[in-house]
Amino acid sequence: MKSFVFKIYGLIGYALGILSLLAFVLFANNGFVDLGLWLRDPILGAFAIDLPTAPIAGNPYTVNLGLILIFGLQHSIMARPGFKVWLTKIVPSPLERSTYVMATALAIFVLILFWQPLPDIIWQVQTDWLRTLVQVIYWCGWGISFLATQMIDGLHLMGIKQSFSAGKVGSEVKKFVTPAFYGLVRHPIQTGIVIAMLATPDMTAGRAVLAFGVIFYIFVGLYFEERDLIVEFGSTYQNYKKRVPALFPKFW
């Protein structure tokens, strides 16, 4: 019975995680507008970054930066070893990662629902083929992130492997591997996100705030993540860090 509950919990976390990521990808590039037109559902368009959803009294810049801060704090604090030790006193160890994924999904949904539109244009690509090219780069960025997660076991990152392997020896042991993209950069998941955040044919003030906030969080988050990785893997990770750049490959 316990094994069944763990699996259901893991599946719920996995489903929420995938749904929230897809929602964010559509939200950040006004994809909900196109989806709403395709499905003939105008309500979906309200979840685009440059269209209003739930108005909040107050400065929209402050509100939006606060929403990014909520996501950043959740994503970073819950990933720290000390917090994981505390959390596993409340939830079983095999469900720790699924709980993290659920909390991340909640933070993303809150950001999308309460984001305040700032539609002032900073830049706008007018030429049709250039707009298409920028859109392709946007989706390529997310494609890089997705492929990078699969290279280091996406099911483990989403917590479902732990919840399905509860009680099995070695199911929660992490191995240091550097497949494919990880031979070029140390953090290809974040590389793809940076590309996606900057690749838009319509850079509005709201999109710029999102891009700045997410990229700033990436640099802060990677500082703490690498500190933990050095503690966990010691000289192995330190040597890797010396050889391989963090986000963008060296071709010279």
Disulfide bonds with the S-S distance in Angstrom:
none
